């Protein structure tokens, strides 16, 4: 499995060679311009999803799956390695953003109204895990090319719903009701619980992907 994970990171290295400098510059600019890493988190979230999904396209172009069937590797191991490399990618993103958060605390003054970093980080990790959990089985089922439109829809539909809810005032009403009911203090706890929930979703998604991949013929 270590060899398969290393293969994924070699592909990521090619992808990141041109993208990482741009991402770092924009992340630093957002962090110091707005005084916290909340906006940087959203950029890293999108980058992580795009990078991990792009590995599927590179593998499909190189006919990797057909080649892997000639090796003494179980299909289950191939799928598990992809999920492990994606988890390691998430950890790398967390490390980068956390370092930027500590640096920004030193050089940028904060106000009491700033959004707490750790709860936002937990929610971001959960959202990335959720997207992985949905996208990976779809890609394994339909293939990278055929699932391209579905993948875009899976990512864009929640974003559009969130924007529409924001414009309609539904989110403001939700926050107001939380404040009036006294549940506002419970929000950080739910944020922290979202991380293990995301990992459980990834585990279930991995089982589904293994089932799908085992039935495929190359």
C-alpha positions as CSV (number, residue, x, y, z in Angstrom):
1,X,0.0,0.0,0.0
2,X,2.9,2.4,0.7
3,X,4.0,2.1,-2.9
4,X,0.5,3.0,-4.1
5,X,0.3,6.0,-1.8
6,X,3.8,7.1,-3.0
7,X,2.5,6.8,-6.6
8,X,-0.4,9.1,-5.8
9,X,1.9,11.7,-4.3
10,X,4.2,11.5,-7.3
11,X,1.2,12.4,-9.4
12,X,0.3,15.2,-6.9
13,X,3.8,16.5,-7.1
14,X,3.4,17.1,-10.8
15,X,0.1,18.8,-10.3
16,X,1.4,20.9,-7.4
17,X,4.6,22.0,-9.1
18,X,2.8,24.9,-10.9
19,X,-0.2,25.3,-8.5
20,X,1.4,25.3,-5.0
21,X,3.3,28.7,-5.5
22,X,0.1,30.4,-6.7
23,X,-2.0,28.8,-3.9
24,X,0.6,29.8,-1.2
25,X,0.7,33.4,-2.5
26,X,-3.1,33.8,-2.6
27,X,-3.4,32.0,0.8
28,X,-0.9,34.4,2.5
29,X,-2.6,37.4,0.9
30,X,-6.1,36.3,2.1
31,X,-4.8,35.5,5.5
32,X,-3.1,38.8,6.2
33,X,-5.6,40.9,4.3
34,X,-8.6,39.7,6.3
35,X,-6.7,39.0,9.5
36,X,-7.5,35.3,9.8
37,X,-7.3,32.1,7.9
38,X,-11.0,31.5,7.4
39,X,-10.9,32.5,3.7
40,X,-7.6,30.7,3.2
41,X,-9.4,27.5,4.5
42,X,-12.0,27.7,1.7
43,X,-9.2,28.0,-0.9
44,X,-7.3,25.0,0.5
45,X,-10.6,23.1,0.6
46,X,-11.2,23.6,-3.1
47,X,-7.6,22.9,-3.9
48,X,-7.6,19.6,-2.0
49,X,-10.8,18.4,-3.7
50,X,-9.5,19.3,-7.1
51,X,-6.1,17.7,-6.6
52,X,-7.4,14.4,-5.3
53,X,-10.0,14.1,-8.1
54,X,-7.4,15.0,-10.7
55,X,-5.4,11.9,-9.7
56,X,-8.2,9.8,-11.1
57,X,-7.9,11.6,-14.5
58,X,-4.2,11.0,-14.6
59,X,-4.6,7.3,-13.8
60,X,-7.3,7.0,-16.4
61,X,-5.1,8.7,-19.1
62,X,-2.1,6.4,-18.2
63,X,-4.4,3.3,-18.1
64,X,-3.2,2.6,-14.6
65,X,-6.1,0.4,-13.5
66,X,-5.5,-2.0,-16.4
67,X,-1.8,-2.1,-15.5
68,X,-2.5,-2.6,-11.8
69,X,-4.5,-5.8,-12.5
70,X,-1.2,-7.4,-13.7
71,X,0.4,-6.8,-10.4
72,X,0.0,-8.9,-7.2
73,X,-2.2,-6.2,-5.6
74,X,-5.7,-6.7,-4.5
75,X,-8.4,-4.3,-5.8
76,X,-9.3,-3.6,-2.2
77,X,-5.7,-2.4,-1.5
78,X,-5.8,0.0,-4.5
79,X,-9.0,1.7,-3.3
80,X,-7.8,1.9,0.3
81,X,-4.5,3.4,-0.8
82,X,-6.4,6.2,-2.7
83,X,-8.4,7.0,0.4
84,X,-5.3,7.0,2.6
85,X,-3.5,9.4,0.2
86,X,-6.5,11.7,0.3
87,X,-6.5,11.7,4.1
88,X,-2.8,12.5,4.1
89,X,-3.5,15.3,1.6
90,X,-6.1,16.7,4.0
91,X,-3.6,16.5,6.9
92,X,-1.1,18.5,4.8
93,X,-3.7,21.2,4.1
94,X,-4.5,21.4,7.8
95,X,-0.8,21.8,8.6
96,X,-0.3,24.6,6.1
97,X,-3.3,26.6,7.2
98,X,-2.6,26.1,10.9
99,X,1.0,27.4,10.4
100,X,-0.4,30.5,8.6
101,X,-2.9,31.0,11.3
102,X,-0.2,31.1,14.0
103,X,1.9,33.4,11.9
104,X,-1.0,35.8,11.2
105,X,-1.7,35.9,15.0
106,X,1.8,37.4,15.5
107,X,1.6,40.0,12.8
108,X,-2.1,40.9,12.5
109,X,-4.2,42.3,15.3
110,X,-7.5,40.5,16.0
111,X,-10.9,41.6,17.2
112,X,-13.3,39.7,19.4
113,X,-15.8,39.4,16.5
114,X,-13.4,37.3,14.5
115,X,-14.6,33.8,13.6
116,X,-12.9,31.2,15.8
117,X,-10.3,29.3,13.8
118,X,-10.6,25.7,15.2
119,X,-14.4,25.3,14.7
120,X,-14.1,26.6,11.2
121,X,-11.2,24.2,10.5
122,X,-13.2,21.3,11.8
123,X,-16.2,22.2,9.6
124,X,-13.9,22.5,6.6
125,X,-12.3,19.1,7.2
126,X,-15.8,17.6,7.5
127,X,-16.9,19.2,4.2
128,X,-13.8,17.9,2.4
129,X,-14.4,14.4,3.8
130,X,-18.1,14.7,2.8
131,X,-17.2,15.6,-0.8
132,X,-14.6,12.8,-1.0
133,X,-17.2,10.4,0.3
134,X,-19.6,11.3,-2.4
135,X,-17.3,11.9,-5.3
136,X,-15.0,8.8,-5.0
137,X,-17.7,6.1,-5.3
138,X,-19.2,8.1,-8.3
139,X,-15.8,8.2,-10.1
140,X,-15.2,4.5,-9.4
141,X,-18.7,3.6,-10.7
142,X,-18.8,5.7,-13.9
143,X,-15.1,6.5,-14.5
144,X,-13.4,9.9,-14.4
145,X,-14.6,11.1,-17.8
146,X,-18.3,10.1,-17.5
147,X,-18.5,11.3,-13.9
148,X,-17.1,14.8,-14.7
149,X,-20.5,16.5,-15.0
150,X,-21.8,14.6,-11.9
151,X,-18.8,15.7,-9.9
152,X,-19.3,19.3,-10.8
153,X,-22.9,19.1,-9.9
154,X,-22.1,17.5,-6.5
155,X,-19.7,20.4,-5.7
156,X,-21.8,23.2,-7.2
157,X,-25.3,22.3,-6.0
158,X,-24.5,22.7,-2.2
159,X,-22.7,26.0,-2.9
160,X,-25.7,27.3,-4.9
161,X,-28.1,26.2,-2.1
162,X,-25.9,28.0,0.5
163,X,-25.8,31.2,-1.6
164,X,-29.6,31.1,-2.1
165,X,-30.2,30.5,1.6
166,X,-27.9,33.5,2.4
167,X,-29.7,35.8,0.0
168,X,-33.1,34.8,1.2
169,X,-32.2,35.5,4.8
170,X,-32.8,31.9,5.9
171,X,-29.3,31.6,7.4
172,X,-29.7,34.9,9.4
173,X,-33.0,33.5,10.8
174,X,-31.3,30.3,11.7
175,X,-28.5,32.0,13.6
176,X,-31.1,34.3,15.3
177,X,-33.1,31.3,16.4
178,X,-30.0,29.6,17.7
179,X,-29.1,32.7,19.8
180,X,-32.6,33.0,21.2
181,X,-32.8,29.3,22.1
182,X,-29.5,29.3,23.9
183,X,-27.9,26.7,21.6
184,X,-25.3,29.0,20.3
185,X,-22.8,27.8,23.0
186,X,-23.2,24.3,21.7
187,X,-22.1,25.1,18.1
188,X,-18.3,24.6,18.8
189,X,-19.1,21.1,20.2
190,X,-20.9,20.1,17.1
191,X,-18.1,21.5,15.0
192,X,-15.6,19.3,16.9
193,X,-17.8,16.3,16.4
194,X,-17.9,16.9,12.7
195,X,-14.3,15.6,12.3
196,X,-15.0,12.1,13.5
197,X,-18.3,12.2,11.6
198,X,-16.3,13.0,8.4
199,X,-13.9,10.1,9.0
200,X,-16.8,7.7,9.5
201,X,-18.3,8.9,6.2
202,X,-15.0,8.3,4.5
203,X,-14.8,4.8,5.9
204,X,-18.3,4.0,4.7
205,X,-17.5,5.5,1.3
206,X,-14.3,3.4,1.1
207,X,-16.4,0.2,1.7
208,X,-18.8,1.3,-1.1
209,X,-15.9,2.1,-3.5
210,X,-14.3,-1.3,-2.8
211,X,-17.6,-3.0,-3.6
212,X,-17.9,-1.1,-6.9
213,X,-14.2,-1.6,-7.8
214,X,-14.3,-5.3,-7.2
215,X,-17.1,-5.7,-9.7
216,X,-15.3,-3.8,-12.5
217,X,-13.5,-5.5,-15.3
218,X,-10.4,-4.0,-17.0
